[in-house]
Structures are given as C-alpha cells and as structure tokens.
C-alpha cells in the first residue's frame, strides 16, 4: 500500500510539474509586448470594420478557435474567418467597433491572455430594432509566432448592463435575500 501511495504521489508530481514550471516562467507583459498585442487586437477590429478578411485571416493561427456571443464555436482559421465574413457583411455591415479597455498578461513564454471591452457604434438590426450601447467583452489567447502575436482563441460575450449593476465582485452592498420556492408558497407542514 505504501508503494502505491508513493507511486500515486510521484505521478501527481510529474503531472503537475509542467504546470508549475509554466506558472513560474510567466512574466509581466513588457511594454513592447503590450503594444504588439494591442496592435494585433486593433487590427482584428479594424479589419472587420473594413471587411478586409484577408488581413483578418493573417491575425489568427491556423488552429484558431472562436466562440461567439451566442455560443457558436468555430474551429480552425477557415471557419473563424468565414463566420466573421458572413456576420460582418450582413448584420454588422459597416458598423465600427472600438476597444475601450484592454488588459494583457503574459501567462507563459510566448502566450498572452488579453481581455478587451469593445463598443460597437449604435446601429439598426436587420429586424428593425435599434441597437444602442452595444458592448462586448472578449477574452483572447494570443501566441507569439515568428515574432508576431497571433490570436489562438477568442470568446465574445455581450455585456448585460442591467446585470453589471449587480456584479458581486464590484458591489460593496450585499444582494437582497432570495426567497426559496418553499417560503414563497408558505410554510411546509
């Protein structure tokens, strides 16, 4: 039994060691890294606004993936580019988007995590609804490849302004108690 526990501990240590080594090698982003990552992410938005999908494609790795605001998961550069081409030549045709906040962290050698907040100009949707104050938050994983920062993965989520007012990580006021279904219908007997 002691040998088995010892072997289990050894195996666990071997599995964890690359993660520990990766975490130990992570370093703060240099100003040059931040500028280069920012340039890549700015180009992503600008190329979509201009509908320049050739440039857009150069900003992603071949094995890139992207999850959009409604949970569609596109795998590989070809799918990511084609899906964005369809969306930005129809629904978001000609609507500029602007990065209004960006946070960058180097999480491993040549790997960065970026979170951007993006505001899209107000527009009228295809169904006639007026879309105002459209803000998204995107999480990006970028990889330095041949000296350039490329997008390996992106995830886009719409910011719900009403829900953001009650963000528990930013609120100093505790949320009101939530009634359980039982207490809402009266005491149980």
C-alpha positions in Angstrom: 0.0 0.0 0.0 2.8 2.4 0.9 4.4 1.8 -2.5 1.1 2.5 -4.3 0.6 5.8 -2.4 4.2 6.7 -3.1 3.7 6.0 -6.8 0.5 8.0 -6.8 2.3 10.9 -5.3 5.1 10.6 -7.8 2.7 10.5 -10.7 0.8 13.5 -9.4 4.0 15.4 -9.0 5.1 14.6 -12.6 1.8 15.7 -14.0 1.8 19.0 -12.0 5.5 19.9 -12.7 4.9 21.3 -16.2 2.1 23.5 -14.9 4.3 24.7 -12.0 7.1 25.3 -14.4 4.8 27.2 -16.8 3.5 29.4 -13.9 7.0 30.1 -12.7 8.1 31.2 -16.2 5.2 33.6 -16.7 6.2 37.2 -16.6 4.6 40.5 -16.7 4.0 41.8 -20.2 6.7 44.2 -21.4 5.6 47.5 -22.9 6.7 46.1 -26.3 4.5 43.0 -25.8 1.5 45.1 -24.8 2.0 47.4 -27.8 2.3 44.4 -30.2 -0.7 42.6 -28.7 -2.8 45.8 -28.8 -1.8 46.3 -32.4 -3.0 42.8 -33.3 -6.3 43.2 -31.5 -6.8 46.7 -33.0 -6.2 45.1 -36.4 -8.8 42.4 -35.7 -11.5 45.1 -35.1 -10.3 47.4 -37.9 -10.2 44.6 -40.5 -13.8 43.6 -39.6 -15.0 47.2 -39.9 -13.3 47.5 -43.3 -14.4 44.0 -44.2 -10.8 43.2 -45.0 -10.9 39.4 -44.4 -7.5 38.8 -46.0 -5.9 40.9 -43.2 -8.3 39.4 -40.6 -7.1 35.9 -41.5 -3.4 36.8 -41.1 -4.1 37.7 -37.4 -5.1 34.1 -36.4 -3.2 30.8 -36.1 -4.2 28.0 -38.4 -5.7 26.1 -35.5 -7.5 29.1 -34.0 -10.9 28.8 -32.5 -13.6 31.3 -31.6 -16.8 31.3 -29.5 -19.3 34.0 -30.4 -21.8 35.8 -28.3 -24.5 33.1 -28.7 -22.1 30.1 -28.1 -21.3 29.1 -31.7 -17.9 27.5 -31.7 -15.8 27.9 -34.9 -12.7 25.7 -35.2 -9.8 26.5 -37.5 -8.8 29.7 -39.2 -11.0 29.0 -42.2 -14.2 28.7 -40.1 -13.4 31.7 -37.9 -12.8 33.9 -41.0 -15.8 32.6 -42.9 -18.2 33.0 -40.0 -17.0 36.6 -39.4 -17.2 37.3 -43.1 -20.9 36.3 -43.1 -21.7 38.3 -40.0 -19.8 41.5 -40.9 -21.1 41.6 -44.5 -24.7 41.3 -43.3 -25.7 42.0 -39.6 -22.7 44.3 -38.7 -22.0 45.7 -42.1 -20.2 49.0 -41.8 -20.5 49.4 -38.0 -17.2 50.4 -36.4 -16.2 48.9 -33.2 -13.7 50.4 -30.7 -11.6 48.9 -27.9 -12.5 50.9 -24.8 -10.5 48.8 -22.3 -7.8 46.3 -22.6 -5.9 44.1 -20.0 -2.9 42.0 -21.1 -1.0 39.4 -19.1 1.8 37.1 -20.3 0.7 33.7 -18.8 3.6 31.6 -20.2 6.5 32.2 -22.5 5.1 33.4 -25.8 1.5 33.1 -24.6 -0.7 36.0 -23.6 -4.2 36.4 -22.2 -6.0 39.6 -23.1 -9.4 40.8 -22.1 -10.9 43.6 -24.1 -14.1 45.6 -23.8 -15.4 46.7 -27.2 -18.1 49.2 -28.0 -19.8 49.0 -31.3 -21.5 52.1 -32.8 -25.2 52.2 -32.5 -27.0 50.5 -35.4 -30.3 49.2 -36.7 -30.6 45.4 -36.7 -31.9 43.6 -39.7 -35.2 43.1 -37.9 -35.6 46.9 -37.5 -34.6 47.1 -33.8 -32.4 50.0 -32.9 -29.3 48.6 -31.1 -27.7 51.2 -28.8 -24.8 51.0 -26.3 -23.7 47.6 -27.7 -20.8 46.5 -25.6 -18.9 43.2 -25.7 -16.2 41.7 -23.6 -13.8 39.4 -25.3 -11.2 37.0 -23.9 -8.3 36.3 -26.2 -5.4 33.9 -26.0 -2.5 35.0 -28.2 0.6 33.2 -29.2 3.9 34.7 -30.3 4.7 33.1 -33.6 7.8 34.1 -35.6 8.0 37.3 -33.5 4.3 38.3 -34.1 1.4 38.0 -31.7 -1.4 35.9 -33.3 -4.9 35.0 -32.0 -5.1 31.3 -31.0 -8.5 31.6 -29.3 -11.2 34.2 -28.8 -14.5 34.3 -26.8 -17.0 37.1 -27.2 -19.8 37.8 -24.7 -22.3 40.6 -24.6 -22.2 42.9 -21.6 -25.6 43.0 -19.9 -25.7 46.5 -18.5 -28.5 45.7 -16.1 -26.7 42.7 -14.7 -23.5 44.6 -14.4 -25.1 46.9 -11.9 -25.3 43.9 -9.6 -21.8 42.5 -10.2 -21.0 40.8 -6.8 -17.2 41.3 -7.4 -17.7 45.0 -7.7 -20.5 45.7 -5.3 -20.0 46.6 -1.6 -23.7 46.1 -0.9 -24.9 42.6 -0.3 -27.6 41.3 -2.5 -31.1 41.1 -1.1 -32.1 37.6 0.1 -33.7 35.3 -2.4 -36.9 33.6 -1.3 -36.8 29.8 -1.7 -39.8 28.3 -3.6 -41.0 26.8 -0.3 -41.1 30.1 1.6 -42.8 31.8 -1.4 -45.8 29.4 -1.0 -45.9 29.4 2.8 -44.5 27.1 5.4 -44.4 23.4 4.9 -46.4 21.1 7.1 
